[in-house]
Amino acid sequence: MSVGSDSRPVRFEAWRLGLIYLVVALTLTGFIIRLINLQVFDVELYQARAIDNYTNEVSIPAPRGIIYDRNGYILARNIAAYNVVITPANLPADDSDIQLIYRELSELVGVPAGSFVANDPESDAIFLSVPGGLMTEESLEEAKLFAACVPGPSIAQLVALQDTLAPYSSVKVQCNVSEEIARVVEEKKMDWPGVSVEIEPIRDYPTGSLTAHLIGFLGPIPASQEEELRAKGFIPNRDKIGYAGVETSMQEILAGRNGLRVVQVDVAGQEIRNLEPPIAPEPGNNVYLTIDTRLQAAAEATLLEEIEFWNTYFGQVRISSGVIIAMNPKTGEILAMVSYPSYENNRFSRLIPAYYYEQLSQDPRKPLLNNAISAEYPPGSTFKLSTATGAFNEGVVDLDTIVNAPGQLLLCERFNPNDICTDRNTRPFVDHIFDQRPEGFGPITFTQCIAYSSNVCFYKLGGGFEDEILQGLGIERLKEYATALGYNAPSGIELPGEQNGLIPDPQWKRINTGENWSTGDTYIASVGQGFVLATPLQVLMSGATIANNGKLMQPTIIRQVTDGDGNVVPMWFDPDPEDFKASPFQTEGSYQISPFTPNMKWDITVDPLIHGYSCDGPYCTLTDDLKAVNPETVAAVRAGTRRAVTDTSFGTLYRLFLDFPIAVAGKTGTAEYCDDVARAAERCNFGAWPTHSWTLAYAPYEDPEIAVIAFAYNGGEGASVAGPMVSRMIKAYFEIKALDIAQGAGGSGAAP
């Protein structure tokens, strides 16, 4: 044996073994720490995740409350809509049976059955196995572009898409099918496993366009409110909220509260059992309006017939829009409110058709706008009630004062106190009767000023004239009295979109036009022209305040709120724009709407609402004084409105109520205007401006229970166009009341 073949002993290095032990120890330590974290420290987190894996919350929609008129006539309700649905997991196992169901169902509901393809190994397409056969991935992606029940995808595509998402949940194949089709589907349940009928409540408006501006409509939850409404239990893409009218203002009262089921599901989404006791949905409360549908229908018929008559008479569409409102001046209840043109809110029941909404939005007449509260117009001579109230209360005129009312007067229009009168700043102001009677009305009293609606008389009362009336009311004081009668601020009625109107003053003009206030501006404002703007409801409120001897009642369209058992639920309404809603809790500034309680905003004969002014010539300075309106002032103005009916010579309402058995009082108005529509039609011609038509009246005179305002856009003379509308409405009211009394019921203006 050679020396070179001897083996050397192997030397073992201990640090290597130590390293191995260390690695093993660290690994085991890591596992132990991880296990401790999972089972001790993070146990709640992973338990919650595990529970989430098999737990599903199912929201149960609450029935929306019903809306009635004051007599119990339904204005908004929920009706059943039938949807044909398919649950993929419940379809037969055999593809040929599934295809047969698709074809037969397609013939019944009109949705394409869809086709399946054979697997082509040479094709680049990706094939998927779906209920009924094979389908390309491209075809499945196409179905994702459509919402449920929107024409486009086939039955096969809809079911295949649902099968990939939640096979135990149904997919809508066709929505809102007829009851006959729904019955056929139910009868063929045994032959069509997986196919069924789903009943979905949708909103129905029996009166449609008649009350659309009052009731409004429902729409999907917008993204801006999604987070807030989710927190309240609403489900986007399923639940709807009010978009206009009472459906908006009473949203929280009508909506109720959704129910909830917490269920255990398997990996495919099939429900196994309830994990918690189900929470039943709370139906929304029912809302009764103050509207009388019979009077509402009479108002609509009156407005449409009058507009059609005059448009036919002139051979063109002259009157494009109009408003009629009837109110009980003693309680503030709105008995009828019609705005023309209207829209059909039933067309928004299931979804809001884009083409129809676009059509309404682009219509220059703005049919989506409730002109009664959301449109502002110059009120014309109906505004003279404010001027008359202020002038009489401030001592500018009394019952013995004789005012000379020629056909026109020449005014030295001053923009500054030191302006000198010249031919350049001398301006004629004519009376409405000037064309037929150039000499005017001549010497007339205060009540004749109102009854004849003499512009010249009110020019003098508002702005003064030379030595005859040294100190007129002035624009500052006129604004105070107009505001006290309901102008220049929203009324607070339970309808969204109400506008403020406008009573200008010198500061407003400087800010908005860059010019000083002139004496001519005061003249024009005194007769409800120039910068003065008001909604028809504000004009009605001013007349109702005079009719009600100075008491301005809160206008309301809510009669009461009841629960499902018919019990009256106490409710208050907050008209503040920041918190515009009804609530079961009373807050500062809110007023009670259920049970119905007449809410008086103020009494101008008691509450010191009028700020005092110290006037020197046409300019006035605010003082610290506050005062009310003398009852004698209201009585004098009321007498003037009554004389408009009884005066046989120039009473503006004499012919309309000549033979009417009930004492009526009121005021007409013809308001010149020049807006964007008139300018586009080249109707704004100096000296021949287009005019709106107004008439306001109330009855019975001594104890009024109805006040009516009628407005016709570009209607012309108030007494000729709007006057007959008011006359017909007052007659309709008393006819309905007589019918109710004969049948043993209360009238429209009385409690049911």
Order of alpha helices (4+ residues) and beta strands (2+ residues): alpha-alpha-beta-beta-beta-alpha-beta-beta-alpha-alpha-beta-alpha-beta-alpha-beta-alpha-beta-alpha-alpha-beta-beta-beta-alpha-beta-beta-alpha-alpha-alpha-beta-beta-beta-beta-alpha-alpha-alpha-alpha-alpha-alpha-beta-beta-beta-beta-beta-beta-beta-beta-alpha-beta-alpha-beta-beta-alpha
